[in-house]
Amino acid sequence: MILEIKELSKTYKTNRKKQLVLDSVSFHVDKGEIFSILGENGAGKTTLIKLMVNLLTPSKGKILYKNMEITTIGKDYYTEIGVVLEGNRNIYWYLSAYENILYFGRLMGLKEKEIRERGEELLKFFGLYEDKDKKVGNFSRGMQQKLSIIISLLHEPKILFLDEPTLGLDVVSKMDMIEKIKHLSKEDGVTVIITSHQMDVVEKVADRVMILGEGEIQFLDTVDKLINKYSGNKYLIRVERNLDDAEIKKYFDTVNVVRRENDITEIEVYIDSNRLINSFLGDMVKRNIYVTHISKSQDSLEDIMYKFLKLGSDSFEDV
């Protein structure tokens, strides 16, 4: 365990009123893991990140880094973390990539030899070495994002905070960024704390996910456990008979007819109970109708998050 959050609360005062943004939140982050914080806008994600990077002071509770409260560590804490916040211009566009690296490296107190050696290593790792002398203002969004991360890694932090690291990237740049994040975690032992609205990214990189809602933790576990717990029972069924809508509705309320042609009916159904499938299959056997295919699939993380945030966790049934 590298980071521990204990009973953390944050209240803002707005128009003489108090707004509770985080309410007694407790969790921990392990060394070298990729930990993703999810939730809809206003759930408290940004506030939590700013608290963990010591830009805000908690109203209540503690944040411990290696068993030391971060508010007592002082500026030394910033030598242990790297931060790339979305929506902030993290680099100077009128400077080249290399000039940005030299500038920010000096601000970090690094020696020029360290900056050059580490900078070149990271430029090569992120595929920007050939572009190091080009002005950043001419870079693509993906190249700018990579450079921001390079700068945040110059001092070899133990924890890297990434806010929407793949937002606005094309498919190739996004997949490349995913691989880089995974490499930092698995090969270099960097702890990565990431927020993102792109569920395909979270599904590919995160070891654990935490869902915030109304200032509280609504879920905290692995991606697989989130999917297994909240995924609906979705079946694809194919029979050798042209079944009409009335016949299908006898068994299933929610049906998508995928194909109906040449004495073949293929349907996609969501069900809450496997008894409905058993009843359907039993009747097909009695009527001498061949079922040529049946398969079960799970919702994607994006599907689950949509239902989770729209309907709430209480609306789900364990399957």
C-alpha positions in Angstrom: 0.0 0.0 0.0 1.4 3.3 -1.1 -1.5 5.7 -0.5 -4.2 5.5 2.1 -7.3 7.7 2.4 -9.0 7.7 5.7 -12.5 9.2 6.3 -11.9 12.0 3.8 -14.5 14.7 3.6 -14.5 18.0 1.7 -17.0 20.8 2.1 -17.1 24.0 0.0 -18.8 27.2 1.0 -20.9 28.8 -1.8 -23.2 31.7 -1.3 -23.0 31.3 2.4 -24.1 27.7 2.1 -22.1 24.6 2.7 -21.8 22.0 -0.1 -20.6 18.5 0.9 -18.6 17.2 -2.1 -16.9 14.2 -0.4 -18.4 12.4 2.6 -16.1 10.2 4.7 -14.4 8.4 1.8 -11.9 5.7 2.7 -9.8 3.5 0.4 -6.2 2.6 -0.4 -4.0 2.3 -3.5 -1.3 -0.3 -3.8 2.2 0.2 -5.1 2.4 -0.3 -8.9 -1.4 -0.7 -9.5 -3.5 1.3 -12.0 -6.4 2.7 -10.0 -9.3 4.3 -11.8 -11.7 6.8 -10.3 -15.1 6.9 -12.1 -18.3 8.8 -11.7 -20.5 11.3 -13.5 -19.7 15.0 -13.6 -20.0 16.6 -10.1 -19.4 13.3 -8.3 -16.2 14.6 -6.6 -13.5 13.1 -8.8 -11.6 16.3 -9.5 -11.9 17.4 -5.9 -10.5 14.0 -4.7 -7.6 14.2 -7.2 -6.8 17.7 -6.0 -6.8 16.6 -2.4 -4.5 13.6 -3.1 -2.0 15.9 -4.9 -2.2 18.3 -2.0 -3.7 21.2 -3.9 -6.7 21.3 -1.5 -6.9 20.8 2.2 -9.4 18.2 3.6 -12.3 19.4 5.7 -12.0 16.1 7.6 -9.9 13.0 7.4 -6.3 12.1 6.3 -4.4 11.2 3.2 -1.3 9.1 4.0 1.6 8.5 1.7 3.8 5.6 2.9 2.1 6.0 6.3 2.9 9.8 6.5 0.2 12.4 6.3 0.8 14.4 3.1 0.1 17.7 4.7 3.1 17.1 7.0 5.5 16.0 4.3 5.7 19.4 2.7 7.3 20.1 -0.7 9.1 16.8 -0.6 5.7 15.1 -1.4 5.8 16.8 -4.8 9.1 15.0 -5.6 7.2 11.8 -5.2 4.3 12.5 -7.5 3.7 13.4 -11.1 0.4 15.1 -12.2 -1.2 15.8 -15.6 -4.5 17.5 -15.3 -7.0 17.6 -18.2 -8.1 21.0 -19.3 -4.9 22.7 -18.2 -2.2 23.8 -20.5 0.7 21.7 -19.0 3.3 22.8 -21.6 4.4 25.9 -23.4 3.4 25.8 -27.1 5.9 28.4 -28.3 8.8 26.2 -27.1 10.1 23.0 -28.6 9.5 19.7 -26.9 13.1 19.6 -25.8 13.0 23.2 -24.5 9.9 22.3 -22.5 11.7 19.4 -20.9 14.7 21.5 -20.0 12.6 24.2 -18.6 10.4 22.0 -16.4 13.3 19.8 -15.4 15.1 22.8 -14.0 12.0 23.9 -12.1 12.0 20.5 -10.5 15.6 21.1 -9.4 17.1 18.4 -11.6 20.7 18.8 -12.9 21.0 19.4 -16.6 22.7 16.0 -17.2 19.8 14.3 -15.5 17.3 16.2 -17.5 19.0 15.4 -20.8 19.5 11.7 -20.1 16.0 11.2 -18.6 14.4 13.4 -21.3 15.9 11.5 -24.2 15.0 8.2 -22.6 11.3 9.2 -22.2 11.2 10.9 -25.7 12.3 7.6 -27.2 9.9 5.6 -25.1 6.9 7.7 -26.1 8.0 7.9 -29.8 8.7 11.7 -29.8 12.5 11.7 -30.1 12.4 12.6 -33.8 10.1 15.6 -33.0 12.0 16.9 -30.0 13.1 20.1 -31.7 9.7 21.0 -33.2 7.4 23.6 -31.6 4.8 22.1 -29.4 2.1 24.4 -30.9 2.4 22.3 -34.1 2.0 19.0 -32.3 -1.2 16.9 -32.5 -3.3 16.5 -29.4 -1.8 13.1 -28.8 1.8 14.4 -29.1 1.1 17.2 -26.6 -0.5 14.7 -24.2 2.6 12.4 -24.4 4.9 15.4 -23.8 2.9 16.4 -20.7 3.3 12.9 -19.3 7.0 12.9 -20.2 7.5 16.1 -18.2 5.5 14.6 -15.3 7.9 11.6 -15.3 11.2 13.5 -15.5 11.8 13.2 -11.7 10.9 9.6 -11.6 7.8 9.9 -9.4 6.3 7.0 -7.5 2.7 8.0 -8.2 1.4 9.4 -11.5 -2.0 11.2 -11.5 -3.6 11.3 -15.0 -6.8 13.1 -15.6 -8.4 12.1 -18.9 -5.1 11.1 -20.5 -6.7 9.8 -23.8 -9.4 12.4 -24.3 -9.4 13.7 -27.9 -6.8 11.1 -29.1 -7.3 9.2 -32.4 -7.5 5.4 -32.2 -3.8 4.7 -32.8 -2.7 7.4 -30.3 -5.2 6.1 -27.7 -4.0 2.5 -28.0 -0.4 3.6 -27.8 -1.1 5.6 -24.7 -2.9 2.6 -23.1 0.2 0.5 -23.7 2.5 3.1 -22.3 0.4 3.5 -19.1 0.4 -0.3 -18.6 4.2 -0.5 -19.1 4.8 2.3 -16.6 2.8 0.3 -14.0 3.8 -3.3 -14.7 7.5 -2.8 -15.8 8.6 0.4 -14.0 6.4 0.0 -10.8 4.8 3.4 -11.1 1.5 3.7 -9.3 -1.0 5.2 -11.7 -4.2 7.0 -10.6 -6.4 7.8 -13.5 -9.8 9.4 -14.1 -11.5 9.0 -17.5 -14.9 9.0 -19.1 -13.7 6.6 -21.8 -14.7 3.3 -20.4 -12.9 1.3 -23.1 -9.7 2.7 -21.8 -10.5 2.0 -18.2 -11.5 -1.6 -19.1 -8.1 -2.1 -20.7 -5.8 -0.6 -18.1 -7.4 -0.5 -14.7 -6.5 -3.1 -12.0 -9.3 -1.7 -9.7 -12.0 0.9 -10.2 -13.8 3.1 -7.7 -17.2 4.7 -8.6 -18.0 7.9 -6.8 -21.6 9.1 -6.5 -23.0 11.9 -4.3 -19.7 12.1 -2.5 -19.6 8.5 -1.5 -18.0 5.3 -2.8 -20.6 3.2 -4.6 -18.3 0.5 -5.8 -14.7 -0.4 -5.2 -13.1 -3.6 -6.7 -11.6 -5.0 -9.9 -13.1 -4.3 -13.4 -13.9 -8.0 -13.8 -15.9 -8.0 -10.5 -17.8 -4.9 -11.6 -18.7 -6.4 -14.9 -19.6 -9.8 -13.4 -21.8 -8.2 -10.7 -23.7 -5.7 -12.7 -23.8 -7.2 -16.2 -27.2 -8.3 -17.4 -28.0 -11.7 -18.8 -27.9 -11.1 -22.5 -28.5 -14.1 -24.8 -28.3 -14.6 -28.6 -30.7 -17.4 -29.7 -31.1 -18.9 -33.2 -33.9 -21.4 -34.1 -34.8 -23.2 -37.3 -38.4 -21.8 -37.5 -39.8 -18.4 -38.5 -41.2 -17.3 -35.1 -43.6 -14.3 -35.1 -43.5 -11.6 -32.6 -46.4 -13.0 -30.6 -44.7 -16.3 -30.1 -41.5 -14.6 -28.9 -43.3 -12.3 -26.5 -44.8 -15.3 -24.7 -41.3 -15.8 -23.2 -39.4 -12.5 -23.3 -40.4 -8.9 -22.7 -37.2 -7.3 -24.1 -36.3 -8.6 -27.5 -34.3 -7.5 -30.4 -35.0 -9.5 -33.6 -31.6 -9.8 -35.2 -32.7 -11.9 -38.2 -35.8 -13.5 -39.5 -35.5 -15.2 -42.9 -35.5 -18.6 -44.6 -37.1 -20.4 -41.7 -34.5 -18.9 -39.3 -35.2 -16.6 -36.4 -32.3 -15.0 -34.5 -33.1 -13.0 -31.4 -31.2 -11.1 -28.7 -32.9 -11.0 -25.3 -32.2 -9.5 -21.9 -33.5 -11.6 -19.0 -33.4 -11.4 -15.2 -33.9 -15.1 -14.6 -32.5 -18.2 -16.3 -35.9 -19.8 -15.8 -37.2 -17.9 -18.8 -34.5 -19.5 -21.0 -35.2 -22.9 -19.6 -39.0 -22.4 -20.3 -38.3 -21.3 -23.9 -35.9 -24.2 -24.6 -38.3 -26.7 -23.1 -41.2 -25.5 -25.3 -38.9 -25.5 -28.4 -38.1 -29.2 -27.8 -41.8 -30.1 -27.3 -42.6 -28.4 -30.6 -39.7 -30.1 -32.4 -38.1 -26.8 -33.2 -34.3 -27.0 -33.4 -32.3 -24.5 -31.4 -29.1 -24.2 -33.5 -27.3 -21.6 -31.4 -27.5 -20.1 -27.9 -24.8 -17.9 -26.3 -24.5 -15.6 -23.4 -22.6 -12.3 -23.4 -21.8 -9.6 -20.9 -22.3 -5.9 -21.1 -19.3 -3.7 -21.7 -18.1 -1.5 -18.9 -19.6 1.5 -20.8 -23.0 -0.2 -20.8 -22.7 -1.0 -17.1 -21.6 2.6 -16.2 -24.5 4.0 -18.1 -27.0 1.9 -16.2 -25.2 2.4 -12.9 -25.1 6.2 -13.2 -28.6 6.5 -14.7 -30.4 4.0 -12.5 -28.2 3.6 -9.5 -26.6 0.5 -8.0 -29.7 -0.5 -6.1 -31.6 -1.1 -9.4 -29.2 -4.0 -10.3 -29.8 -7.5 -9.3 -26.9 -9.9 -8.8 -26.7 -12.5 -11.6 
